[in-house]
């Protein structure tokens, strides 16, 4: 065991590019979080600092991570962690001591901000990359496009810190040949044959024109997710929505009067299409509209010559996973981990 590991000096630093560089110097910057998000959120001008508190906690040059606590009224009193970084040569008892010291410093920091739970990995909120890979069944290699999760190698570190699984998620896979995508789409259209709703593709220009409606719909859908925190509309437009049409496919479901009542988006990566988000306004839930968006998304994938589809990163107990489970098998499993601070 090294002398530094015995001492385990702890530094609690404000968000700043220079301090983030100290964290990345322990090993390297995370590859699952886009650099633009790292630059935007890990700076003195971080948007998060307008409504929350965050810090970079380092244990010498052995380990560190980012912790954050959203202080807005009405939200759960929980602190989140992300970007755990451990020195490559930090092994065995050296590693265990560094991680235990990091956890204890985080516990004290979080309790001082009235947090009663610690959970992660979540990069500030579930609008941005979160989850850690727990099990990989294939066949699509990890990570697929948009699969912004930490690798399975990190799971043992969290468990070494005494964190337990709090939430489970899955990605599912299906092949174009069975069940046949064209048949699923035809069946759905027949089941909804008397519906006045039209489902069609949306381009970048229409996405911007419908930005307010998409924001309201996705915010309502995401509000039912675990660990949800609100996002302001301007940030949604400039960061989240701006990249959707570039990713591949965006579909909208419209009433005869042009009102947007359903939405889905995904991407294409070679022969694989990834369905990422499906949302339907409250009054149309239970009407098979989510099924219609999903199966017509598959139809769009056929136009891109895709032979495989992934229904990406769904909470294990939500409606999307239940719908997906009728036609697709589990491909990947993910978890969040945490503990009570009471």
Secondary structure as GFF3:
##gff-version 3
##sequence-region A 1 342
A	DSSP	alpha_helix	3	7	.	.	.	ID=ss1
A	DSSP	beta_strand	10	13	.	.	.	ID=ss2
A	DSSP	alpha_helix	17	26	.	.	.	ID=ss3
A	DSSP	alpha_helix	35	41	.	.	.	ID=ss4
A	DSSP	three_ten_helix	47	50	.	.	.	ID=ss5
A	DSSP	beta_strand	52	59	.	.	.	ID=ss6
A	DSSP	beta_strand	63	70	.	.	.	ID=ss7
A	DSSP	beta_strand	78	86	.	.	.	ID=ss8
A	DSSP	alpha_helix	92	111	.	.	.	ID=ss9
A	DSSP	beta_strand	117	120	.	.	.	ID=ss10
A	DSSP	beta_strand	132	136	.	.	.	ID=ss11
A	DSSP	three_ten_helix	152	154	.	.	.	ID=ss12
A	DSSP	alpha_helix	155	160	.	.	.	ID=ss13
A	DSSP	beta_strand	164	175	.	.	.	ID=ss14
A	DSSP	alpha_helix	181	191	.	.	.	ID=ss15
A	DSSP	beta_strand	198	201	.	.	.	ID=ss16
A	DSSP	alpha_helix	204	209	.	.	.	ID=ss17
A	DSSP	alpha_helix	211	222	.	.	.	ID=ss18
A	DSSP	alpha_helix	233	235	.	.	.	ID=ss19
A	DSSP	pi_helix	236	241	.	.	.	ID=ss20
A	DSSP	alpha_helix	244	247	.	.	.	ID=ss21
A	DSSP	beta_strand	248	254	.	.	.	ID=ss22
A	DSSP	beta_strand	260	269	.	.	.	ID=ss23
A	DSSP	beta_strand	272	280	.	.	.	ID=ss24
A	DSSP	three_ten_helix	282	284	.	.	.	ID=ss25
A	DSSP	alpha_helix	289	303	.	.	.	ID=ss26
A	DSSP	beta_strand	308	315	.	.	.	ID=ss27
A	DSSP	alpha_helix	319	324	.	.	.	ID=ss28
A	DSSP	beta_strand	329	340	.	.	.	ID=ss29
###
